[in-house]
Amino acid sequence: MSKNIASYIDHTLLKPGATLADIDRVCLDAAHENFAAVCIPPRYVTNAKKLLDNSGVKVATVIGFPFGYIGTENKLQEIHDAIKAGADELDMVQDLCALKNGDWKQLENEIIACLQPIHSAGKKIKIIVESGILTDSELLKCCEIYSKYEIDFMKTSTGYAEVGATVHAVKIMKANLPSTIGIKASGGIRTYKFAMELINAGATRIGCSASMQIMKESRM
């Protein structure tokens, strides 16, 4: 498995002060290692697409990041802009306030509205549920809702909550999502050992900024 872990990795740089030079470095590293994707701020998507052209590395960006509480119309505008810029995959934070208020209908309305333009454009969507601030019952409800729609991935975390990816959350998602929906573990993944624990629990993507260190450890 060690030599294949690169194919699981979304090499991520989403810090507020990320510069174009930082993004260039992330893209070059991703192309060198044959990572699955880079995950970068929306404003850098066009640059990343040019750098990664013909590399096989996808360009992912974020929608409603990092707290998810902008309205659906605003998310739709961000989706439109990201697709126009050339993004291949869109990691969208669900309406966490709606979830915490038990407004499941809002979560359904949101995914119905946002899924359509993404899939119409032939792109992929990852729904970020921020599992570290959810109860098990809330996470199960998310699995129930999103199982009804053709999302491409459910993603554990933004990296901004106190708790990021956990094996426990990944196992719940694995047991309660159809096999057609991938699982992206992200948030606090800094070692090869932890990355492999998440993959063995069911993660099909790993989002991390420590990707190069993980690759180094995988070769030891």
ROBA-252883 format. One record per residue (C-alpha): residue in three letters; residue number from 1; z, y, x. Coordinates in Angstrom, 3 decimals, always signed. Layout:
<kekols>
<kekol><resn>Ala</resn><resi>NUM</resi><c3>Z</c3><c2>Y</c2><c1>X</c1></kekol>
...
</kekols>
This chain:
<kekols>
<kekol><resn>Met</resn><resi>1</resi><c3>+0.000</c3><c2>+0.000</c2><c1>+0.000</c1></kekol>
<kekol><resn>Ser</resn><resi>2</resi><c3>+0.739</c3><c2>+2.415</c2><c1>+2.855</c1></kekol>
<kekol><resn>Lys</resn><resi>3</resi><c3>-2.904</c3><c2>+2.945</c2><c1>+3.753</c1></kekol>
<kekol><resn>Asn</resn><resi>4</resi><c3>-3.770</c3><c2>+3.650</c2><c1>+0.094</c1></kekol>
<kekol><resn>Ile</resn><resi>5</resi><c3>-1.059</c3><c2>+6.166</c2><c1>-0.731</c1></kekol>
<kekol><resn>Ala</resn><resi>6</resi><c3>-3.388</c3><c2>+9.090</c2><c1>-0.005</c1></kekol>
<kekol><resn>Ser</resn><resi>7</resi><c3>-5.376</c3><c2>+8.212</c2><c1>-3.132</c1></kekol>
<kekol><resn>Tyr</resn><resi>8</resi><c3>-2.263</c3><c2>+8.865</c2><c1>-5.245</c1></kekol>
<kekol><resn>Ile</resn><resi>9</resi><c3>-1.474</c3><c2>+12.312</c2><c1>-3.860</c1></kekol>
<kekol><resn>Asp</resn><resi>10</resi><c3>-2.057</c3><c2>+15.711</c2><c1>-5.447</c1></kekol>
<kekol><resn>His</resn><resi>11</resi><c3>-1.474</c3><c2>+17.919</c2><c1>-2.398</c1></kekol>
<kekol><resn>Thr</resn><resi>12</resi><c3>+0.375</c3><c2>+20.840</c2><c1>-3.925</c1></kekol>
<kekol><resn>Leu</resn><resi>13</resi><c3>+0.967</c3><c2>+24.480</c2><c1>-3.076</c1></kekol>
<kekol><resn>Leu</resn><resi>14</resi><c3>+2.263</c3><c2>+26.565</c2><c1>-5.965</c1></kekol>
<kekol><resn>Lys</resn><resi>15</resi><c3>+4.749</c3><c2>+28.891</c2><c1>-4.294</c1></kekol>
<kekol><resn>Pro</resn><resi>16</resi><c3>+4.479</c3><c2>+32.495</c2><c1>-5.542</c1></kekol>
<kekol><resn>Gly</resn><resi>17</resi><c3>+3.525</c3><c2>+33.937</c2><c1>-2.166</c1></kekol>
<kekol><resn>Ala</resn><resi>18</resi><c3>+0.754</c3><c2>+31.476</c2><c1>-1.320</c1></kekol>
<kekol><resn>Thr</resn><resi>19</resi><c3>-2.048</c3><c2>+33.156</c2><c1>+0.638</c1></kekol>
<kekol><resn>Leu</resn><resi>20</resi><c3>-5.724</c3><c2>+32.311</c2><c1>+0.870</c1></kekol>
<kekol><resn>Ala</resn><resi>21</resi><c3>-5.105</c3><c2>+31.046</c2><c1>+4.412</c1></kekol>
<kekol><resn>Asp</resn><resi>22</resi><c3>-2.402</c3><c2>+28.716</c2><c1>+3.054</c1></kekol>
<kekol><resn>Ile</resn><resi>23</resi><c3>-4.809</c3><c2>+27.368</c2><c1>+0.431</c1></kekol>
<kekol><resn>Asp</resn><resi>24</resi><c3>-7.541</c3><c2>+26.848</c2><c1>+3.020</c1></kekol>
<kekol><resn>Arg</resn><resi>25</resi><c3>-5.137</c3><c2>+24.756</c2><c1>+5.090</c1></kekol>
<kekol><resn>Val</resn><resi>26</resi><c3>-4.109</c3><c2>+22.674</c2><c1>+2.063</c1></kekol>
<kekol><resn>Cys</resn><resi>27</resi><c3>-7.761</c3><c2>+21.999</c2><c1>+1.224</c1></kekol>
<kekol><resn>Leu</resn><resi>28</resi><c3>-8.659</c3><c2>+21.032</c2><c1>+4.779</c1></kekol>
<kekol><resn>Asp</resn><resi>29</resi><c3>-5.665</c3><c2>+18.683</c2><c1>+4.963</c1></kekol>
<kekol><resn>Ala</resn><resi>30</resi><c3>-6.613</c3><c2>+17.136</c2><c1>+1.604</c1></kekol>
<kekol><resn>Ala</resn><resi>31</resi><c3>-10.207</c3><c2>+16.567</c2><c1>+2.690</c1></kekol>
<kekol><resn>His</resn><resi>32</resi><c3>-9.070</c3><c2>+15.048</c2><c1>+5.992</c1></kekol>
<kekol><resn>Glu</resn><resi>33</resi><c3>-6.644</c3><c2>+12.641</c2><c1>+4.294</c1></kekol>
<kekol><resn>Asn</resn><resi>34</resi><c3>-8.835</c3><c2>+11.923</c2><c1>+1.227</c1></kekol>
<kekol><resn>Phe</resn><resi>35</resi><c3>-6.117</c3><c2>+12.924</c2><c1>-1.212</c1></kekol>
<kekol><resn>Ala</resn><resi>36</resi><c3>-6.809</c3><c2>+12.613</c2><c1>-4.928</c1></kekol>
<kekol><resn>Ala</resn><resi>37</resi><c3>-6.575</c3><c2>+16.366</c2><c1>-5.505</c1></kekol>
<kekol><resn>Val</resn><resi>38</resi><c3>-5.135</c3><c2>+19.681</c2><c1>-4.483</c1></kekol>
<kekol><resn>Cys</resn><resi>39</resi><c3>-2.950</c3><c2>+21.498</c2><c1>-7.009</c1></kekol>
<kekol><resn>Ile</resn><resi>40</resi><c3>-3.049</c3><c2>+25.248</c2><c1>-6.467</c1></kekol>
<kekol><resn>Pro</resn><resi>41</resi><c3>-2.610</c3><c2>+28.585</c2><c1>-8.281</c1></kekol>
<kekol><resn>Pro</resn><resi>42</resi><c3>-5.437</c3><c2>+29.545</c2><c1>-10.687</c1></kekol>
<kekol><resn>Arg</resn><resi>43</resi><c3>-6.591</c3><c2>+32.515</c2><c1>-8.635</c1></kekol>
<kekol><resn>Tyr</resn><resi>44</resi><c3>-7.600</c3><c2>+30.241</c2><c1>-5.738</c1></kekol>
<kekol><resn>Val</resn><resi>45</resi><c3>-9.595</c3><c2>+27.649</c2><c1>-7.699</c1></kekol>
<kekol><resn>Thr</resn><resi>46</resi><c3>-13.014</c3><c2>+29.105</c2><c1>-6.864</c1></kekol>
<kekol><resn>Asn</resn><resi>47</resi><c3>-12.217</c3><c2>+29.216</c2><c1>-3.136</c1></kekol>
<kekol><resn>Ala</resn><resi>48</resi><c3>-10.895</c3><c2>+25.660</c2><c1>-3.179</c1></kekol>
<kekol><resn>Lys</resn><resi>49</resi><c3>-13.971</c3><c2>+24.352</c2><c1>-4.992</c1></kekol>
<kekol><resn>Lys</resn><resi>50</resi><c3>-16.203</c3><c2>+25.790</c2><c1>-2.285</c1></kekol>
<kekol><resn>Leu</resn><resi>51</resi><c3>-14.106</c3><c2>+24.296</c2><c1>+0.506</c1></kekol>
<kekol><resn>Leu</resn><resi>52</resi><c3>-13.853</c3><c2>+20.874</c2><c1>-1.123</c1></kekol>
<kekol><resn>Asp</resn><resi>53</resi><c3>-17.463</c3><c2>+20.617</c2><c1>-2.293</c1></kekol>
<kekol><resn>Asn</resn><resi>54</resi><c3>-18.742</c3><c2>+17.037</c2><c1>-1.753</c1></kekol>
<kekol><resn>Ser</resn><resi>55</resi><c3>-15.365</c3><c2>+15.932</c2><c1>-0.348</c1></kekol>
<kekol><resn>Gly</resn><resi>56</resi><c3>-14.348</c3><c2>+13.841</c2><c1>-3.357</c1></kekol>
<kekol><resn>Val</resn><resi>57</resi><c3>-11.050</c3><c2>+15.768</c2><c1>-3.607</c1></kekol>
<kekol><resn>Lys</resn><resi>58</resi><c3>-10.472</c3><c2>+17.220</c2><c1>-7.084</c1></kekol>
<kekol><resn>Val</resn><resi>59</resi><c3>-9.192</c3><c2>+20.739</c2><c1>-7.694</c1></kekol>
<kekol><resn>Ala</resn><resi>60</resi><c3>-6.240</c3><c2>+20.943</c2><c1>-10.059</c1></kekol>
<kekol><resn>Thr</resn><resi>61</resi><c3>-4.529</c3><c2>+24.082</c2><c1>-11.271</c1></kekol>
<kekol><resn>Val</resn><resi>62</resi><c3>-1.693</c3><c2>+24.962</c2><c1>-13.632</c1></kekol>
<kekol><resn>Ile</resn><resi>63</resi><c3>-1.538</c3><c2>+26.302</c2><c1>-17.186</c1></kekol>
<kekol><resn>Gly</resn><resi>64</resi><c3>+1.521</c3><c2>+27.958</c2><c1>-18.752</c1></kekol>
<kekol><resn>Phe</resn><resi>65</resi><c3>+3.288</c3><c2>+27.527</c2><c1>-15.429</c1></kekol>
<kekol><resn>Pro</resn><resi>66</resi><c3>+6.147</c3><c2>+27.143</c2><c1>-14.747</c1></kekol>
<kekol><resn>Phe</resn><resi>67</resi><c3>+8.121</c3><c2>+27.510</c2><c1>-17.995</c1></kekol>
<kekol><resn>Gly</resn><resi>68</resi><c3>+5.591</c3><c2>+26.669</c2><c1>-20.706</c1></kekol>
<kekol><resn>Tyr</resn><resi>69</resi><c3>+6.727</c3><c2>+29.239</c2><c1>-23.225</c1></kekol>
<kekol><resn>Ile</resn><resi>70</resi><c3>+3.655</c3><c2>+31.423</c2><c1>-23.363</c1></kekol>
<kekol><resn>Gly</resn><resi>71</resi><c3>+1.849</c3><c2>+31.029</c2><c1>-26.686</c1></kekol>
<kekol><resn>Thr</resn><resi>72</resi><c3>-1.008</c3><c2>+28.638</c2><c1>-27.351</c1></kekol>
<kekol><resn>Glu</resn><resi>73</resi><c3>-3.577</c3><c2>+31.456</c2><c1>-27.407</c1></kekol>
<kekol><resn>Asn</resn><resi>74</resi><c3>-2.489</c3><c2>+32.503</c2><c1>-23.922</c1></kekol>
<kekol><resn>Lys</resn><resi>75</resi><c3>-2.713</c3><c2>+28.924</c2><c1>-22.703</c1></kekol>
<kekol><resn>Leu</resn><resi>76</resi><c3>-6.199</c3><c2>+28.661</c2><c1>-24.160</c1></kekol>
<kekol><resn>Gln</resn><resi>77</resi><c3>-7.236</c3><c2>+31.765</c2><c1>-22.258</c1></kekol>
<kekol><resn>Glu</resn><resi>78</resi><c3>-5.825</c3><c2>+30.335</c2><c1>-19.028</c1></kekol>
<kekol><resn>Ile</resn><resi>79</resi><c3>-7.665</c3><c2>+27.082</c2><c1>-19.733</c1></kekol>
<kekol><resn>His</resn><resi>80</resi><c3>-10.933</c3><c2>+28.955</c2><c1>-20.307</c1></kekol>
<kekol><resn>Asp</resn><resi>81</resi><c3>-10.496</c3><c2>+30.894</c2><c1>-17.062</c1></kekol>
<kekol><resn>Ala</resn><resi>82</resi><c3>-9.582</c3><c2>+27.782</c2><c1>-15.039</c1></kekol>
<kekol><resn>Ile</resn><resi>83</resi><c3>-12.572</c3><c2>+25.822</c2><c1>-16.302</c1></kekol>
<kekol><resn>Lys</resn><resi>84</resi><c3>-14.878</c3><c2>+28.767</c2><c1>-15.629</c1></kekol>
<kekol><resn>Ala</resn><resi>85</resi><c3>-13.519</c3><c2>+28.960</c2><c1>-12.074</c1></kekol>
<kekol><resn>Gly</resn><resi>86</resi><c3>-14.340</c3><c2>+25.280</c2><c1>-11.550</c1></kekol>
<kekol><resn>Ala</resn><resi>87</resi><c3>-11.039</c3><c2>+23.404</c2><c1>-11.982</c1></kekol>
<kekol><resn>Asp</resn><resi>88</resi><c3>-11.391</c3><c2>+19.646</c2><c1>-12.423</c1></kekol>
<kekol><resn>Glu</resn><resi>89</resi><c3>-7.862</c3><c2>+18.970</c2><c1>-13.674</c1></kekol>
<kekol><resn>Leu</resn><resi>90</resi><c3>-5.423</c3><c2>+21.191</c2><c1>-15.565</c1></kekol>
<kekol><resn>Asp</resn><resi>91</resi><c3>-1.665</c3><c2>+20.621</c2><c1>-15.314</c1></kekol>
<kekol><resn>Met</resn><resi>92</resi><c3>-0.231</c3><c2>+22.278</c2><c1>-18.429</c1></kekol>
<kekol><resn>Val</resn><resi>93</resi><c3>+3.451</c3><c2>+22.872</c2><c1>-19.123</c1></kekol>
<kekol><resn>Gln</resn><resi>94</resi><c3>+4.269</c3><c2>+21.968</c2><c1>-22.704</c1></kekol>
<kekol><resn>Asp</resn><resi>95</resi><c3>+6.154</c3><c2>+24.400</c2><c1>-24.939</c1></kekol>
<kekol><resn>Leu</resn><resi>96</resi><c3>+9.616</c3><c2>+23.464</c2><c1>-23.693</c1></kekol>
<kekol><resn>Cys</resn><resi>97</resi><c3>+11.321</c3><c2>+25.879</c2><c1>-26.078</c1></kekol>
<kekol><resn>Ala</resn><resi>98</resi><c3>+9.620</c3><c2>+24.165</c2><c1>-29.025</c1></kekol>
<kekol><resn>Leu</resn><resi>99</resi><c3>+10.767</c3><c2>+20.806</c2><c1>-27.699</c1></kekol>
<kekol><resn>Lys</resn><resi>100</resi><c3>+14.375</c3><c2>+21.890</c2><c1>-27.262</c1></kekol>
<kekol><resn>Asn</resn><resi>101</resi><c3>+14.354</c3><c2>+23.231</c2><c1>-30.834</c1></kekol>
<kekol><resn>Gly</resn><resi>102</resi><c3>+12.939</c3><c2>+19.969</c2><c1>-32.157</c1></kekol>
<kekol><resn>Asp</resn><resi>103</resi><c3>+9.727</c3><c2>+21.681</c2><c1>-33.256</c1></kekol>
<kekol><resn>Trp</resn><resi>104</resi><c3>+7.542</c3><c2>+18.631</c2><c1>-32.762</c1></kekol>
<kekol><resn>Lys</resn><resi>105</resi><c3>+4.823</c3><c2>+20.037</c2><c1>-35.008</c1></kekol>
<kekol><resn>Gln</resn><resi>106</resi><c3>+4.338</c3><c2>+22.924</c2><c1>-32.575</c1></kekol>
<kekol><resn>Leu</resn><resi>107</resi><c3>+3.907</c3><c2>+20.489</c2><c1>-29.704</c1></kekol>
<kekol><resn>Glu</resn><resi>108</resi><c3>+1.267</c3><c2>+18.627</c2><c1>-31.717</c1></kekol>
<kekol><resn>Asn</resn><resi>109</resi><c3>-0.540</c3><c2>+21.821</c2><c1>-32.670</c1></kekol>
<kekol><resn>Glu</resn><resi>110</resi><c3>-0.497</c3><c2>+22.917</c2><c1>-29.034</c1></kekol>
<kekol><resn>Ile</resn><resi>111</resi><c3>-1.981</c3><c2>+19.711</c2><c1>-27.642</c1></kekol>
<kekol><resn>Ile</resn><resi>112</resi><c3>-4.638</c3><c2>+19.528</c2><c1>-30.360</c1></kekol>
<kekol><resn>Ala</resn><resi>113</resi><c3>-5.759</c3><c2>+23.078</c2><c1>-29.565</c1></kekol>
<kekol><resn>Cys</resn><resi>114</resi><c3>-5.646</c3><c2>+22.755</c2><c1>-25.783</c1></kekol>
<kekol><resn>Leu</resn><resi>115</resi><c3>-7.112</c3><c2>+19.273</c2><c1>-25.433</c1></kekol>
<kekol><resn>Gln</resn><resi>116</resi><c3>-10.386</c3><c2>+20.145</c2><c1>-27.118</c1></kekol>
<kekol><resn>Pro</resn><resi>117</resi><c3>-11.822</c3><c2>+22.666</c2><c1>-24.630</c1></kekol>
<kekol><resn>Ile</resn><resi>118</resi><c3>-10.619</c3><c2>+20.644</c2><c1>-21.643</c1></kekol>
<kekol><resn>His</resn><resi>119</resi><c3>-12.227</c3><c2>+17.390</c2><c1>-22.690</c1></kekol>
<kekol><resn>Ser</resn><resi>120</resi><c3>-15.321</c3><c2>+19.155</c2><c1>-24.034</c1></kekol>
<kekol><resn>Ala</resn><resi>121</resi><c3>-15.832</c3><c2>+20.485</c2><c1>-20.513</c1></kekol>
<kekol><resn>Gly</resn><resi>122</resi><c3>-15.362</c3><c2>+17.007</c2><c1>-19.020</c1></kekol>
<kekol><resn>Lys</resn><resi>123</resi><c3>-12.084</c3><c2>+17.959</c2><c1>-17.342</c1></kekol>
<kekol><resn>Lys</resn><resi>124</resi><c3>-8.695</c3><c2>+16.210</c2><c1>-17.260</c1></kekol>
<kekol><resn>Ile</resn><resi>125</resi><c3>-5.348</c3><c2>+17.364</c2><c1>-18.625</c1></kekol>
<kekol><resn>Lys</resn><resi>126</resi><c3>-1.883</c3><c2>+16.537</c2><c1>-17.333</c1></kekol>
<kekol><resn>Ile</resn><resi>127</resi><c3>+0.988</c3><c2>+17.461</c2><c1>-19.672</c1></kekol>
<kekol><resn>Ile</resn><resi>128</resi><c3>+4.102</c3><c2>+18.552</c2><c1>-17.784</c1></kekol>
<kekol><resn>Val</resn><resi>129</resi><c3>+7.175</c3><c2>+17.603</c2><c1>-19.829</c1></kekol>
<kekol><resn>Glu</resn><resi>130</resi><c3>+9.873</c3><c2>+18.706</c2><c1>-17.328</c1></kekol>
<kekol><resn>Ser</resn><resi>131</resi><c3>+11.702</c3><c2>+15.391</c2><c1>-17.630</c1></kekol>
<kekol><resn>Gly</resn><resi>132</resi><c3>+14.653</c3><c2>+16.600</c2><c1>-15.543</c1></kekol>
<kekol><resn>Ile</resn><resi>133</resi><c3>+15.889</c3><c2>+18.803</c2><c1>-18.396</c1></kekol>
<kekol><resn>Leu</resn><resi>134</resi><c3>+15.169</c3><c2>+16.298</c2><c1>-21.175</c1></kekol>
<kekol><resn>Thr</resn><resi>135</resi><c3>+17.415</c3><c2>+13.679</c2><c1>-22.719</c1></kekol>
<kekol><resn>Asp</resn><resi>136</resi><c3>+16.029</c3><c2>+10.158</c2><c1>-22.833</c1></kekol>
<kekol><resn>Ser</resn><resi>137</resi><c3>+15.423</c3><c2>+10.556</c2><c1>-26.572</c1></kekol>
<kekol><resn>Glu</resn><resi>138</resi><c3>+13.469</c3><c2>+13.780</c2><c1>-25.985</c1></kekol>
<kekol><resn>Leu</resn><resi>139</resi><c3>+11.362</c3><c2>+12.089</c2><c1>-23.315</c1></kekol>
<kekol><resn>Leu</resn><resi>140</resi><c3>+10.713</c3><c2>+9.178</c2><c1>-25.666</c1></kekol>
<kekol><resn>Lys</resn><resi>141</resi><c3>+9.619</c3><c2>+11.637</c2><c1>-28.370</c1></kekol>
<kekol><resn>Cys</resn><resi>142</resi><c3>+7.172</c3><c2>+13.203</c2><c1>-25.897</c1></kekol>
<kekol><resn>Cys</resn><resi>143</resi><c3>+5.758</c3><c2>+9.755</c2><c1>-25.154</c1></kekol>
<kekol><resn>Glu</resn><resi>144</resi><c3>+5.398</c3><c2>+9.142</c2><c1>-28.894</c1></kekol>
<kekol><resn>Ile</resn><resi>145</resi><c3>+3.591</c3><c2>+12.431</c2><c1>-29.520</c1></kekol>
<kekol><resn>Tyr</resn><resi>146</resi><c3>+1.231</c3><c2>+12.381</c2><c1>-26.563</c1></kekol>
<kekol><resn>Ser</resn><resi>147</resi><c3>+0.379</c3><c2>+8.703</c2><c1>-27.048</c1></kekol>
<kekol><resn>Lys</resn><resi>148</resi><c3>-1.455</c3><c2>+9.791</c2><c1>-30.209</c1></kekol>
<kekol><resn>Tyr</resn><resi>149</resi><c3>-3.771</c3><c2>+12.060</c2><c1>-28.253</c1></kekol>
<kekol><resn>Glu</resn><resi>150</resi><c3>-6.138</c3><c2>+11.278</c2><c1>-25.414</c1></kekol>
<kekol><resn>Ile</resn><resi>151</resi><c3>-4.295</c3><c2>+13.095</c2><c1>-22.672</c1></kekol>
<kekol><resn>Asp</resn><resi>152</resi><c3>-5.122</c3><c2>+11.925</c2><c1>-19.161</c1></kekol>
<kekol><resn>Phe</resn><resi>153</resi><c3>-1.673</c3><c2>+12.115</c2><c1>-17.577</c1></kekol>
<kekol><resn>Met</resn><resi>154</resi><c3>+1.928</c3><c2>+12.840</c2><c1>-18.450</c1></kekol>
<kekol><resn>Lys</resn><resi>155</resi><c3>+3.608</c3><c2>+14.646</c2><c1>-15.561</c1></kekol>
<kekol><resn>Thr</resn><resi>156</resi><c3>+7.336</c3><c2>+14.656</c2><c1>-14.903</c1></kekol>
<kekol><resn>Ser</resn><resi>157</resi><c3>+8.041</c3><c2>+18.100</c2><c1>-13.513</c1></kekol>
<kekol><resn>Thr</resn><resi>158</resi><c3>+6.984</c3><c2>+21.543</c2><c1>-12.360</c1></kekol>
<kekol><resn>Gly</resn><resi>159</resi><c3>+9.278</c3><c2>+21.508</c2><c1>-9.338</c1></kekol>
<kekol><resn>Tyr</resn><resi>160</resi><c3>+11.127</c3><c2>+24.539</c2><c1>-10.731</c1></kekol>
<kekol><resn>Ala</resn><resi>161</resi><c3>+13.871</c3><c2>+22.708</c2><c1>-12.654</c1></kekol>
<kekol><resn>Glu</resn><resi>162</resi><c3>+17.045</c3><c2>+21.538</c2><c1>-10.931</c1></kekol>
<kekol><resn>Val</resn><resi>163</resi><c3>+15.979</c3><c2>+17.902</c2><c1>-11.318</c1></kekol>
<kekol><resn>Gly</resn><resi>164</resi><c3>+12.473</c3><c2>+16.812</c2><c1>-10.375</c1></kekol>
<kekol><resn>Ala</resn><resi>165</resi><c3>+10.866</c3><c2>+13.389</c2><c1>-10.489</c1></kekol>
<kekol><resn>Thr</resn><resi>166</resi><c3>+13.104</c3><c2>+10.366</c2><c1>-11.000</c1></kekol>
<kekol><resn>Val</resn><resi>167</resi><c3>+12.399</c3><c2>+6.655</c2><c1>-11.044</c1></kekol>
<kekol><resn>His</resn><resi>168</resi><c3>+14.271</c3><c2>+6.514</c2><c1>-14.354</c1></kekol>
<kekol><resn>Ala</resn><resi>169</resi><c3>+11.907</c3><c2>+8.977</c2><c1>-16.057</c1></kekol>
<kekol><resn>Val</resn><resi>170</resi><c3>+8.814</c3><c2>+7.263</c2><c1>-14.653</c1></kekol>
<kekol><resn>Lys</resn><resi>171</resi><c3>+10.025</c3><c2>+3.889</c2><c1>-15.948</c1></kekol>
<kekol><resn>Ile</resn><resi>172</resi><c3>+10.572</c3><c2>+5.329</c2><c1>-19.432</c1></kekol>
<kekol><resn>Met</resn><resi>173</resi><c3>+7.080</c3><c2>+6.812</c2><c1>-19.413</c1></kekol>
<kekol><resn>Lys</resn><resi>174</resi><c3>+5.538</c3><c2>+3.589</c2><c1>-18.110</c1></kekol>
<kekol><resn>Ala</resn><resi>175</resi><c3>+7.215</c3><c2>+1.554</c2><c1>-20.854</c1></kekol>
<kekol><resn>Asn</resn><resi>176</resi><c3>+6.298</c3><c2>+3.934</c2><c1>-23.674</c1></kekol>
<kekol><resn>Leu</resn><resi>177</resi><c3>+2.808</c3><c2>+5.249</c2><c1>-22.898</c1></kekol>
<kekol><resn>Pro</resn><resi>178</resi><c3>-0.481</c3><c2>+3.397</c2><c1>-23.339</c1></kekol>
<kekol><resn>Ser</resn><resi>179</resi><c3>-2.074</c3><c2>+2.166</c2><c1>-20.134</c1></kekol>
<kekol><resn>Thr</resn><resi>180</resi><c3>-4.885</c3><c2>+4.692</c2><c1>-20.652</c1></kekol>
<kekol><resn>Ile</resn><resi>181</resi><c3>-2.485</c3><c2>+7.564</c2><c1>-19.874</c1></kekol>
<kekol><resn>Gly</resn><resi>182</resi><c3>-1.652</c3><c2>+8.071</c2><c1>-16.216</c1></kekol>
<kekol><resn>Ile</resn><resi>183</resi><c3>+1.768</c3><c2>+9.111</c2><c1>-14.965</c1></kekol>
<kekol><resn>Lys</resn><resi>184</resi><c3>+2.139</c3><c2>+11.896</c2><c1>-12.414</c1></kekol>
<kekol><resn>Ala</resn><resi>185</resi><c3>+5.486</c3><c2>+12.112</c2><c1>-10.679</c1></kekol>
<kekol><resn>Ser</resn><resi>186</resi><c3>+6.194</c3><c2>+15.493</c2><c1>-9.105</c1></kekol>
<kekol><resn>Gly</resn><resi>187</resi><c3>+9.137</c3><c2>+17.610</c2><c1>-8.045</c1></kekol>
<kekol><resn>Gly</resn><resi>188</resi><c3>+11.303</c3><c2>+16.906</c2><c1>-5.006</c1></kekol>
<kekol><resn>Ile</resn><resi>189</resi><c3>+9.153</c3><c2>+14.142</c2><c1>-3.496</c1></kekol>
<kekol><resn>Arg</resn><resi>190</resi><c3>+9.578</c3><c2>+14.610</c2><c1>+0.228</c1></kekol>
<kekol><resn>Thr</resn><resi>191</resi><c3>+9.580</c3><c2>+11.113</c2><c1>+1.735</c1></kekol>
<kekol><resn>Tyr</resn><resi>192</resi><c3>+7.230</c3><c2>+8.154</c2><c1>+1.836</c1></kekol>
<kekol><resn>Lys</resn><resi>193</resi><c3>+10.071</c3><c2>+5.892</c2><c1>+0.683</c1></kekol>
<kekol><resn>Phe</resn><resi>194</resi><c3>+10.691</c3><c2>+7.907</c2><c1>-2.492</c1></kekol>
<kekol><resn>Ala</resn><resi>195</resi><c3>+6.970</c3><c2>+8.250</c2><c1>-3.187</c1></kekol>
<kekol><resn>Met</resn><resi>196</resi><c3>+6.606</c3><c2>+4.473</c2><c1>-3.016</c1></kekol>
<kekol><resn>Glu</resn><resi>197</resi><c3>+9.611</c3><c2>+3.954</c2><c1>-5.293</c1></kekol>
<kekol><resn>Leu</resn><resi>198</resi><c3>+7.909</c3><c2>+6.160</c2><c1>-7.898</c1></kekol>
<kekol><resn>Ile</resn><resi>199</resi><c3>+4.568</c3><c2>+4.379</c2><c1>-7.501</c1></kekol>
<kekol><resn>Asn</resn><resi>200</resi><c3>+6.268</c3><c2>+0.995</c2><c1>-7.842</c1></kekol>
<kekol><resn>Ala</resn><resi>201</resi><c3>+7.980</c3><c2>+2.272</c2><c1>-11.012</c1></kekol>
<kekol><resn>Gly</resn><resi>202</resi><c3>+4.614</c3><c2>+3.153</c2><c1>-12.540</c1></kekol>
<kekol><resn>Ala</resn><resi>203</resi><c3>+3.439</c3><c2>+6.517</c2><c1>-11.193</c1></kekol>
<kekol><resn>Thr</resn><resi>204</resi><c3>-0.332</c3><c2>+6.708</c2><c1>-10.757</c1></kekol>
<kekol><resn>Arg</resn><resi>205</resi><c3>-0.282</c3><c2>+10.154</c2><c1>-9.121</c1></kekol>
<kekol><resn>Ile</resn><resi>206</resi><c3>+2.238</c3><c2>+11.829</c2><c1>-6.832</c1></kekol>
<kekol><resn>Gly</resn><resi>207</resi><c3>+2.428</c3><c2>+15.627</c2><c1>-6.748</c1></kekol>
<kekol><resn>Cys</resn><resi>208</resi><c3>+4.028</c3><c2>+16.965</c2><c1>-3.594</c1></kekol>
<kekol><resn>Ser</resn><resi>209</resi><c3>+3.927</c3><c2>+19.687</c2><c1>-0.991</c1></kekol>
<kekol><resn>Ala</resn><resi>210</resi><c3>+5.303</c3><c2>+17.346</c2><c1>+1.694</c1></kekol>
<kekol><resn>Ser</resn><resi>211</resi><c3>+2.106</c3><c2>+15.287</c2><c1>+1.605</c1></kekol>
<kekol><resn>Met</resn><resi>212</resi><c3>+1.393</c3><c2>+15.451</c2><c1>+5.340</c1></kekol>
<kekol><resn>Gln</resn><resi>213</resi><c3>+4.921</c3><c2>+14.325</c2><c1>+6.218</c1></kekol>
<kekol><resn>Ile</resn><resi>214</resi><c3>+4.590</c3><c2>+11.471</c2><c1>+3.715</c1></kekol>
<kekol><resn>Met</resn><resi>215</resi><c3>+1.329</c3><c2>+10.429</c2><c1>+5.332</c1></kekol>
<kekol><resn>Lys</resn><resi>216</resi><c3>+2.939</c3><c2>+10.558</c2><c1>+8.769</c1></kekol>
<kekol><resn>Glu</resn><resi>217</resi><c3>+5.785</c3><c2>+8.329</c2><c1>+7.562</c1></kekol>
<kekol><resn>Ser</resn><resi>218</resi><c3>+3.314</c3><c2>+5.917</c2><c1>+5.939</c1></kekol>
<kekol><resn>Arg</resn><resi>219</resi><c3>+1.760</c3><c2>+5.247</c2><c1>+9.324</c1></kekol>
<kekol><resn>Met</resn><resi>220</resi><c3>+5.010</c3><c2>+4.464</c2><c1>+11.109</c1></kekol>
</kekols>
